[in-house]
Amino acid sequence: MVKTLDMKFMRYLNLFEKISRIRPNHCFEYYNNIIFIINKSKVSKAIGEDGKNVKKISSIIGKRVKVIAKPETEQDIEEFILNMIYPTKFRNIEIKPDEVIVSGGPQCKAMLIGRNKVRLIEMQKIIKQYFNKGFRVV
């Protein structure tokens, strides 16, 4: 699992740690959201009471912020993807040894693929980075 960060995301990680007092494992951008990966046991503390930490970070950065639990096993793939693409709903997710296949209706597919396949490419990079699998939308 190779994760690389540029200076912008390093600053986001430091800002998150300074405000929430929780050290995030990783941070990346998906569909103009900044997503922080936190250990499962510390997610609620990182979000803060009534979401105050997330709101504060969001106002400073100027983008929406999501906090997601770190995927520990292969079984966490479905929950990880569901949290990333929320509020988009999909019909089914199929996890094969070498790829993840998400199926949904036409609107779901449009939301997951995005204009010029931007979101699809972002999701493929993220799934490849975390689970070393391919990603397809059917």
Rosetta blueprint (number, residue, H / E / L):
1 M L
2 V L
3 K L
4 T L
5 L L
6 D L
7 M H
8 K H
9 F H
10 M H
11 R H
12 Y H
13 L H
14 N H
15 L H
16 F H
17 E H
18 K H
19 I H
20 S H
21 R L
22 I L
23 R L
24 P L
25 N L
26 H E
27 C E
28 F E
29 E E
30 Y E
31 Y L
32 N L
33 N E
34 I E
35 I E
36 F E
37 I E
38 I E
39 N L
40 K H
41 S H
42 K H
43 V H
44 S H
45 K H
46 A H
47 I H
48 G L
49 E H
50 D H
51 G H
52 K H
53 N H
54 V H
55 K H
56 K H
57 I H
58 S H
59 S H
60 I H
61 I H
62 G L
63 K L
64 R E
65 V E
66 K E
67 V E
68 I E
69 A E
70 K L
71 P L
72 E L
73 T L
74 E H
75 Q H
76 D H
77 I H
78 E H
79 E H
80 F H
81 I H
82 L H
83 N H
84 M H
85 I H
86 Y L
87 P L
88 T L
89 K L
90 F L
91 R L
92 N E
93 I E
94 E E
95 I E
96 K L
97 P L
98 D L
99 E E
100 V E
101 I E
102 V E
103 S E
104 G L
105 G L
106 P H
107 Q H
108 C H
109 K H
110 A H
111 M H
112 L H
113 I H
114 G L
115 R H
116 N H
117 K H
118 V H
119 R H
120 L H
121 I H
122 E H
123 M H
124 Q H
125 K H
126 I H
127 I H
128 K H
129 Q H
130 Y H
131 F H
132 N L
133 K L
134 G E
135 F E
136 R E
137 V E
138 V L
